[in-house]
Amino acid sequence: MYKIAKDNFPKLYAALQNIGTLLLPCKNKSGHADFAPYREDAEVALDALLTNRSAKDVFFPQVENLLTFKTSGKVRAKYSACRRDNCHGRACLRCAQL
C-alpha cells in the first residue's frame, strides 16, 4: 500500500487533472464545501462532512429531455423529466424548456 503525505496532495491533484477532469469538494465564496473542478488556487475541503450539493448532482443533469417535437409552424415543445427535489423525477411542464 502506498502512502502520500498531505503536503504532496496538490502534486497528486495536478497529475490527476492532466488525465481528466478532477472534481473535489472545494470551499466556495460563502465558505461551504461544494464539488467543483480542481484549480491550483482552490481550497480543497477533504474534511468536510457535508457539501451544498451531492456528487450525484454534479454528474447527472437537473433536467433531462424526454421528448422534443415540432408542430405546424415554428412552435417547438420539449417535455422534460425534472430532477429537482420538489418534482420527484416526474415529467414537469413547469421545468420544461420551451
C-alpha positions in Angstrom: 0.0 0.0 0.0 1.3 3.5 -0.9 1.1 6.4 1.5 1.0 10.0 0.3 1.8 12.9 2.7 -0.8 15.7 2.8 1.9 18.1 1.6 2.0 16.1 -1.7 -1.7 16.2 -2.3 -1.5 19.2 -4.7 1.0 17.3 -6.8 -1.4 14.3 -6.9 -4.3 16.6 -7.9 -2.3 18.2 -10.7 -1.3 14.7 -12.0 -4.9 13.5 -11.9 -6.1 16.8 -13.5 -3.8 16.1 -16.5 -5.6 12.7 -17.1 -9.1 14.2 -16.9 -11.4 16.5 -15.0 -10.9 16.1 -11.3 -13.9 17.1 -9.1 -13.2 17.7 -5.4 -15.1 19.2 -2.5 -13.8 22.8 -2.5 -14.8 25.7 -0.4 -16.9 28.3 -2.2 -17.2 32.0 -1.6 -19.5 31.6 1.4 -17.1 29.1 3.0 -19.2 26.0 2.4 -17.9 22.9 0.6 -19.2 22.3 -2.9 -18.0 19.9 -5.7 -16.0 21.8 -8.3 -13.3 21.1 -10.9 -9.9 21.3 -9.3 -7.8 24.5 -9.7 -4.5 25.3 -8.1 -5.9 28.2 -6.2 -8.9 26.3 -4.9 -9.1 25.5 -1.2 -9.9 21.7 -1.1 -12.1 20.7 1.8 -11.4 16.9 2.3 -12.5 17.2 5.9 -16.0 18.5 5.0 -18.7 16.1 6.2 -21.5 17.8 4.1 -21.5 19.6 0.8 -24.1 22.0 -0.6 -24.9 19.6 -3.4 -24.3 15.9 -3.6 -21.9 14.3 -6.0 -24.9 12.9 -7.9 -26.0 16.5 -8.8 -22.6 17.1 -10.3 -22.6 14.1 -12.6 -26.3 13.9 -13.6 -28.3 16.7 -15.2 -31.0 18.6 -13.4 -33.4 18.3 -16.3 -33.4 15.6 -18.9 -35.3 15.9 -22.2 -37.7 13.1 -22.8 -39.5 14.3 -25.9 -39.0 17.0 -28.5 -41.3 17.6 -31.4 -42.4 20.3 -33.9 -45.9 21.1 -34.8 -47.1 23.1 -37.8 -45.1 26.3 -37.9 -42.1 27.0 -35.7 -43.6 26.0 -32.4 -41.3 23.7 -30.6 -42.2 21.9 -27.4 -40.0 19.9 -25.0 -41.2 17.7 -22.2 -38.6 17.1 -19.6 -38.1 14.8 -16.6 -37.2 17.1 -13.8 -34.6 16.0 -11.2 -35.3 18.8 -8.8 -36.3 17.9 -5.3 -39.9 19.2 -5.4 -40.8 17.5 -8.7 -39.7 14.0 -7.6 -38.5 13.0 -11.1 -41.9 13.4 -12.8 -42.4 14.9 -16.3 -42.6 18.6 -15.4 -44.0 21.2 -17.7 -43.0 24.0 -15.3 -39.4 23.0 -15.6 -39.6 22.2 -19.3 -37.5 24.4 -21.6 -39.8 25.8 -24.3 
